[in-house]
Amino acid sequence: MNEFTTRTADQLPILLQAFRKEAGLTQKEVAMRLGVTQQTYSALERNADTVGAARLLRLLGILGVDLVLRKTGSPRPVATQNDPSDANW
């Protein structure tokens, strides 16, 4: 079993594309299963930070991928794009 530690949404697009290809599915096939257009799915795959949790979980199910949450110890600060004080992170 392969595990991929993912801490930011920027890491998701390459993983989603790889999981889709490993499953032998085209963007159009995944889009049909999600109930969206191929163009919408393509945008989702490129911009995974815009995907809601429910849709992401549904997509992972389609791709045959489990989401595993694991506590790592103490909480880490999370930088946001809109907060200039986070620029030093």
C-alpha distances in whole Angstrom, upper triangle without the diagonal:
4,7,10,13,16,19,22,22,23,19,18,20,18,15,16,18,15,13,16,17,13,14,18,20,23,24,27,25,23,26,27,25,25,29,30,31,29,31,30,26,27,28,26,23,25,26,23,25,28,25,26,23,24,24,20,19,20,19,15,16,17,15,12,11,11,13,12,16,16,19,20,23,26,27,27,29,29,31,32,33,37,38,39,39,35,36,36,32
4,7,10,13,16,18,19,19,16,15,17,15,12,14,15,12,11,15,15,12,14,17,19,22,22,25,24,22,25,27,24,24,28,28,30,28,29,28,24,24,26,23,20,22,23,21,23,25,23,24,22,23,22,19,18,20,18,14,16,17,14,12,10,11,12,12,15,15,18,18,22,25,25,24,27,26,28,29,30,34,34,36,36,32,33,33,29
4,7,9,13,15,16,17,13,13,16,14,11,13,16,13,12,16,17,14,16,19,20,23,23,26,25,22,25,27,25,24,28,28,29,28,29,27,24,24,25,22,19,21,22,19,20,23,21,22,20,21,21,17,16,19,17,14,16,18,15,13,10,10,10,9,11,12,15,15,19,21,21,21,23,22,24,26,27,31,31,33,33,29,30,29,26
4,6,10,12,13,13,10,10,13,11,9,11,14,12,11,15,16,15,16,19,20,22,22,25,24,21,24,26,24,23,27,27,28,26,27,25,22,22,22,20,17,18,19,16,17,20,19,20,18,20,20,16,16,18,16,13,16,18,15,14,11,11,10,10,11,12,15,14,18,20,19,18,21,19,21,22,24,27,28,29,29,26,26,26,22
4,7,10,12,12,9,10,14,13,11,13,16,15,14,18,19,18,20,23,23,25,24,27,27,23,25,28,26,25,28,28,29,28,28,26,23,23,23,20,18,19,18,16,16,19,18,19,17,20,20,16,16,19,18,15,18,20,17,17,13,13,11,10,10,10,12,11,15,16,16,15,17,16,18,19,21,25,25,27,26,22,23,23,19
4,6,8,9,6,7,11,11,9,12,14,14,14,17,19,18,20,23,22,23,22,25,25,22,23,26,25,23,26,25,27,25,25,23,21,20,20,17,15,16,15,12,12,16,15,16,15,18,17,14,15,18,16,14,17,19,17,17,13,13,11,11,10,11,13,12,16,17,15,14,15,13,15,16,18,21,22,24,24,20,21,21,17
4,7,9,7,9,13,13,12,14,17,17,17,20,22,22,23,26,25,26,24,28,28,24,25,28,27,24,28,27,28,27,26,24,22,22,21,18,17,17,15,13,12,15,15,16,15,18,18,15,16,20,18,16,20,22,20,20,17,16,13,12,11,12,12,11,14,14,12,10,11,10,11,13,15,18,18,20,20,16,17,18,14
4,5,6,7,11,12,12,13,16,17,17,19,21,22,23,26,25,25,23,26,26,23,23,27,26,23,26,24,26,25,24,21,20,19,18,15,14,14,12,10,8,12,13,14,14,17,17,14,16,19,18,16,20,21,20,21,18,17,14,15,14,15,16,15,17,17,15,12,12,9,10,11,12,15,16,18,18,15,16,17,13
4,5,5,8,10,10,11,14,15,15,17,19,20,21,23,22,22,19,22,23,20,20,23,22,20,22,21,22,21,20,18,16,16,14,12,11,10,8,6,5,9,9,11,12,15,14,11,14,17,15,14,18,19,18,19,16,17,14,16,15,17,18,18,21,21,18,16,15,12,12,11,12,15,17,19,20,17,17,19,16
4,6,7,9,10,11,13,14,16,17,19,20,21,23,22,21,19,23,24,21,21,25,24,22,24,22,23,21,20,18,16,15,14,12,11,9,8,7,7,11,12,15,15,18,17,14,17,19,17,16,20,21,19,21,18,19,17,18,18,19,21,20,23,22,20,17,17,14,13,12,12,16,17,19,20,17,17,18,15
4,6,6,7,9,11,12,13,15,16,17,19,21,20,20,19,22,23,20,21,24,23,21,24,23,23,21,21,19,17,16,15,13,11,10,10,9,9,13,13,16,16,18,17,14,16,18,16,15,18,19,17,18,15,16,14,16,16,17,19,18,21,22,20,17,18,15,15,15,15,19,21,22,23,19,19,20,17
4,6,5,6,9,10,10,12,14,15,16,18,17,17,15,19,19,16,17,20,19,17,20,19,20,18,18,16,14,13,13,10,8,9,8,6,8,11,10,13,13,15,14,10,13,15,12,11,15,15,13,15,13,14,12,14,15,17,19,19,23,23,21,19,20,17,17,17,17,20,22,24,25,21,22,23,20
4,5,5,6,9,10,11,12,14,15,17,15,15,13,16,17,14,15,19,18,17,19,17,18,15,15,14,11,10,10,8,5,5,7,6,9,11,11,14,15,17,14,12,14,16,12,12,16,16,13,16,14,16,15,18,19,21,23,23,26,27,25,23,23,20,19,19,18,21,24,25,27,23,23,25,22
4,6,5,6,9,10,11,12,14,15,15,15,14,17,18,16,17,20,20,19,22,20,20,17,17,17,14,12,13,12,8,8,10,10,12,15,15,18,18,20,17,14,17,18,14,14,17,16,14,16,14,16,16,18,20,21,24,23,27,28,26,24,24,21,21,21,20,24,26,27,29,25,25,26,23
4,5,5,6,8,10,10,12,14,14,15,14,17,17,15,17,20,19,18,21,20,20,18,19,18,14,14,14,12,9,11,12,10,13,15,14,17,16,18,16,12,14,15,12,11,14,14,11,13,11,13,13,15,17,18,21,21,25,26,24,23,24,21,22,22,22,25,27,29,30,26,26,27,24
4,5,5,6,9,10,11,12,11,12,11,14,14,11,13,16,15,14,17,16,17,15,15,14,11,11,12,10,6,9,11,9,12,14,12,14,14,15,13,10,12,12,9,8,12,11,8,11,10,12,12,15,17,20,23,23,27,28,26,25,25,22,23,22,22,25,28,30,31,27,28,29,26
4,6,5,6,9,10,11,10,10,9,13,13,11,13,16,16,15,18,17,16,14,14,14,11,10,12,10,7,9,12,11,14,16,14,17,18,19,16,13,15,15,11,11,14,13,10,13,12,15,16,19,21,23,26,26,30,31,29,28,28,25,25,25,24,27,30,31,33,29,29,31,28
4,5,5,6,9,10,10,11,12,15,15,13,16,18,18,18,21,20,20,17,18,18,14,13,15,14,10,12,15,14,17,19,17,20,19,20,18,15,16,17,13,12,14,13,10,12,11,14,15,18,20,22,25,25,29,31,29,28,29,26,26,26,26,30,32,33,34,31,31,31,29
4,6,5,6,9,9,11,11,15,13,11,14,17,15,15,19,18,19,17,18,18,14,14,16,14,11,14,16,14,17,19,16,18,18,18,16,13,13,14,10,9,11,10,6,8,8,11,13,15,18,21,24,24,28,30,28,27,29,26,27,27,27,30,32,34,35,32,32,33,30
4,5,5,6,6,7,8,11,10,8,11,13,12,13,16,16,16,13,15,15,12,12,14,13,10,13,15,14,17,18,16,18,18,18,15,13,14,13,10,9,11,9,6,9,10,13,15,18,21,24,27,28,31,33,31,30,31,28,29,28,28,31,34,36,37,33,34,35,32
4,5,5,6,7,9,12,11,11,14,16,15,16,19,18,18,15,17,18,14,13,16,15,12,14,17,16,20,21,19,22,22,22,19,17,18,17,13,13,14,12,9,11,12,16,18,21,24,26,29,30,33,35,34,32,33,31,31,31,30,33,36,37,39,35,35,36,33
4,5,8,10,12,15,13,13,16,18,17,18,21,21,21,18,20,21,17,17,19,18,15,17,20,18,22,23,21,23,22,22,20,17,18,17,14,13,14,12,8,10,11,14,17,19,22,24,28,28,32,34,33,32,33,31,32,32,32,35,37,39,40,36,36,37,34
4,6,9,11,13,11,10,14,15,13,15,18,19,19,17,20,19,16,16,19,17,15,18,20,19,22,23,20,22,21,20,18,16,16,15,12,11,11,9,6,7,10,13,16,19,22,25,28,29,33,35,34,33,34,32,33,33,33,36,38,40,41,38,38,39,36
4,7,10,12,10,10,14,14,14,16,18,19,18,16,19,19,16,16,19,18,16,18,21,20,24,24,22,24,24,23,20,19,19,17,14,14,14,11,9,11,13,17,20,23,26,28,32,33,36,38,37,36,37,35,35,35,34,38,40,42,43,40,40,41,38
4,7,8,6,7,10,11,11,13,15,15,15,12,15,16,12,13,16,15,13,16,19,18,22,22,19,22,21,21,17,16,17,15,12,13,13,10,8,11,13,17,19,23,26,28,32,33,37,38,36,36,36,34,34,33,33,36,38,40,42,38,39,40,37
4,5,5,6,9,10,11,12,14,13,12,9,12,13,10,10,14,14,12,14,17,17,21,21,19,21,22,21,18,17,18,16,13,14,15,12,11,14,16,20,21,25,28,30,34,35,38,40,37,36,37,34,34,33,32,34,37,39,41,38,38,39,37
4,6,5,6,9,10,10,12,10,9,6,9,10,7,7,10,10,9,11,14,14,18,17,16,18,20,19,15,15,17,15,11,14,15,12,11,15,16,19,21,24,27,30,33,34,37,38,36,34,35,31,31,30,29,31,34,36,38,35,35,37,35
4,6,5,6,9,10,10,9,7,5,8,10,8,9,12,12,12,14,17,17,20,19,18,20,21,20,16,17,18,16,13,16,16,13,13,17,18,22,23,27,29,32,35,37,40,41,39,37,38,34,34,32,31,34,37,39,41,38,38,40,38
4,5,5,6,9,10,10,10,8,12,12,10,11,15,14,13,16,19,18,22,21,18,20,21,19,16,16,17,14,12,14,14,10,11,14,16,20,21,25,28,31,34,36,39,40,38,37,38,35,35,34,33,35,38,40,42,39,40,42,39
4,5,5,6,9,9,9,8,11,11,8,10,13,11,11,14,16,15,18,17,15,16,17,15,12,12,13,11,8,10,11,7,8,12,13,16,18,22,24,27,31,32,36,37,35,34,34,31,31,30,30,32,35,37,39,36,36,38,36
4,5,5,6,5,6,5,8,8,5,8,11,10,10,14,15,14,18,16,14,16,17,15,12,13,14,11,9,13,13,10,11,15,16,19,20,24,26,29,32,34,37,38,35,34,35,31,31,29,29,31,34,36,38,36,36,38,36
4,5,5,6,7,8,11,11,9,12,14,14,14,17,19,18,21,19,17,18,19,17,13,15,16,12,11,14,14,11,13,16,18,20,22,26,28,31,34,36,40,41,38,38,38,34,35,33,32,34,37,40,42,39,40,42,39
4,5,8,10,10,14,12,10,14,16,14,14,18,19,17,20,19,16,17,17,14,11,13,13,9,9,12,10,7,10,13,15,17,19,23,25,29,32,34,37,38,36,36,36,33,34,32,32,34,37,40,41,38,39,41,38
4,6,9,10,12,10,8,12,13,11,12,16,16,15,17,15,12,13,14,11,8,10,11,8,7,11,10,8,11,14,15,17,18,21,23,27,30,32,35,36,33,33,33,30,31,29,29,30,33,36,38,35,36,38,36
4,7,9,12,10,9,13,14,13,15,18,18,17,19,17,14,15,16,13,11,13,14,11,11,14,14,12,15,17,19,20,21,25,27,30,33,35,38,39,36,36,36,32,33,31,30,32,35,38,40,37,38,41,38
4,7,8,6,7,10,11,10,12,15,15,15,17,15,13,14,16,14,11,13,15,12,11,15,16,13,15,19,20,22,22,26,27,31,33,35,38,39,36,35,35,31,31,29,28,29,33,35,38,35,36,38,36
4,5,5,6,9,10,11,12,14,15,16,19,16,15,17,19,18,14,16,18,16,14,17,18,15,17,20,22,24,24,28,30,33,36,37,40,41,38,37,36,33,32,30,29,30,34,36,38,36,36,39,37
4,5,5,6,9,10,10,12,14,15,18,16,15,18,20,19,15,16,18,16,14,17,18,15,16,19,20,23,24,27,29,33,35,36,40,40,38,36,36,32,32,30,28,30,34,36,38,35,35,38,36
4,5,5,6,9,10,11,12,14,17,15,14,17,20,19,16,17,20,18,15,18,20,18,18,22,22,25,25,29,30,33,36,36,40,40,37,35,34,31,30,28,26,28,31,33,36,33,33,36,34
4,5,5,6,9,10,10,12,14,12,11,14,16,16,12,14,17,15,13,16,18,16,17,20,21,23,22,26,27,31,33,34,37,37,34,33,32,28,28,25,24,25,29,31,33,31,31,34,32
4,5,5,6,9,10,10,13,12,10,13,15,15,11,11,14,13,10,13,15,13,13,17,17,19,20,23,25,28,31,32,35,35,32,31,31,27,27,25,24,26,29,31,34,31,31,34,31
4,5,5,6,9,10,13,12,12,15,17,18,14,14,17,16,13,15,17,15,15,18,18,21,21,25,26,29,31,32,35,36,33,31,31,27,26,25,23,25,29,30,33,30,30,32,30
4,5,5,6,8,11,9,10,13,16,17,13,13,17,16,14,16,19,17,17,20,20,22,21,25,26,29,31,31,34,34,31,29,28,25,24,22,20,22,25,27,30,27,27,30,28
4,5,5,5,8,7,7,10,12,13,10,9,13,13,10,13,15,14,14,18,17,19,18,21,22,25,27,28,31,31,28,27,26,23,22,20,19,21,24,27,29,26,26,29,27
4,6,6,9,10,9,12,14,15,12,10,13,13,10,12,15,14,12,16,15,17,17,20,21,24,27,27,30,31,28,26,26,23,22,21,20,23,25,27,29,26,26,28,26
4,6,9,10,10,14,16,18,15,13,17,17,14,15,18,17,16,19,18,20,19,22,23,26,28,28,31,31,28,26,25,22,21,19,18,20,23,25,27,24,24,26,24
4,5,6,8,11,14,16,13,12,16,16,14,15,19,18,17,20,19,20,19,21,22,24,26,26,29,29,26,24,23,19,18,16,15,17,20,22,24,22,21,24,22
4,5,5,9,10,13,10,8,12,13,11,12,16,16,15,17,16,17,15,18,18,21,23,23,26,26,23,21,21,17,17,16,15,18,20,23,24,21,22,24,22
4,6,8,10,13,12,10,13,15,14,15,18,19,18,20,18,18,16,18,18,20,22,22,24,24,21,19,18,14,14,12,12,14,17,19,21,18,19,21,19
4,7,10,12,10,10,13,15,13,15,18,18,18,21,19,20,18,20,20,23,24,25,27,27,23,22,21,17,16,14,13,15,18,21,23,20,21,24,22
4,7,8,7,6,10,11,10,12,15,15,15,18,16,17,15,18,18,21,23,24,27,27,23,22,22,18,18,16,16,18,21,24,25,23,24,26,24
4,6,5,6,9,10,11,12,14,15,16,18,17,16,14,17,17,20,22,23,26,26,23,22,22,18,19,17,18,19,21,25,26,24,25,28,25
4,6,5,6,9,10,10,12,14,15,16,14,13,11,14,13,17,19,21,23,23,21,21,21,18,19,18,19,21,23,26,27,24,26,28,25
4,5,5,6,9,10,11,13,14,15,14,13,12,15,15,19,21,24,26,27,24,24,24,22,23,22,23,24,26,30,31,28,30,32,29
4,5,5,6,9,10,11,12,14,13,14,13,16,17,21,23,25,28,29,26,26,26,23,24,22,23,24,27,30,31,28,30,32,29
4,5,5,6,9,10,10,12,11,11,10,13,14,18,20,22,25,26,23,23,23,20,22,20,21,23,25,28,29,26,28,30,27
4,5,5,6,9,10,10,9,8,8,11,13,16,19,21,24,26,23,24,24,22,24,23,24,26,28,31,32,29,30,32,29
4,5,5,6,9,10,10,10,11,14,16,20,23,25,28,29,27,27,28,25,27,26,26,28,31,34,35,32,33,35,32
4,5,5,6,9,9,10,11,15,17,20,23,25,28,30,27,27,28,25,26,25,25,28,30,33,34,31,32,34,31
4,5,5,6,5,7,8,11,14,17,21,22,26,27,25,25,26,24,25,25,26,28,30,33,34,30,32,33,30
4,5,5,6,7,9,12,15,19,22,24,28,29,28,28,29,27,29,28,29,31,33,36,37,34,35,36,33
4,6,8,10,12,16,19,22,26,27,31,33,31,31,32,29,30,30,30,32,35,38,39,35,36,38,35
4,6,9,11,15,18,21,24,26,29,31,30,29,30,28,29,29,29,32,34,36,37,34,35,36,33
4,7,10,13,16,19,23,25,28,30,29,29,31,29,30,30,31,34,36,38,39,35,36,37,34
4,7,10,13,16,19,21,24,27,25,25,27,25,27,27,28,31,33,35,36,32,33,34,30
4,6,10,13,16,18,22,24,23,23,25,24,26,26,28,31,32,35,35,31,33,33,30
4,7,10,13,15,19,21,19,20,22,20,23,23,25,27,28,31,31,28,30,30,26
4,6,10,12,16,18,17,18,21,20,22,23,26,28,29,31,31,28,29,30,26
4,7,9,12,15,14,15,17,17,20,21,24,26,26,29,28,25,27,27,24
4,6,9,12,12,14,17,17,20,22,25,27,27,29,28,25,27,27,23
4,6,8,9,11,15,15,19,21,24,26,26,28,26,23,26,25,21
4,7,8,9,13,14,18,20,24,26,25,27,25,22,24,23,19
4,6,9,13,15,18,21,25,27,25,27,25,22,24,23,19
4,7,10,13,16,19,23,24,22,24,21,19,22,20,17
4,7,9,13,15,19,21,19,21,19,16,19,18,15
4,6,10,13,16,18,16,18,16,13,16,14,11
4,7,10,13,15,13,14,12,9,12,12,9
4,7,10,12,11,13,12,8,11,12,9
4,7,9,8,9,9,5,8,9,7
4,5,6,8,9,7,9,11,10
4,6,8,10,8,8,12,11
4,6,9,8,10,13,13
4,5,6,8,11,11
4,5,5,9,10
4,5,7,9
4,5,6
4,6
4
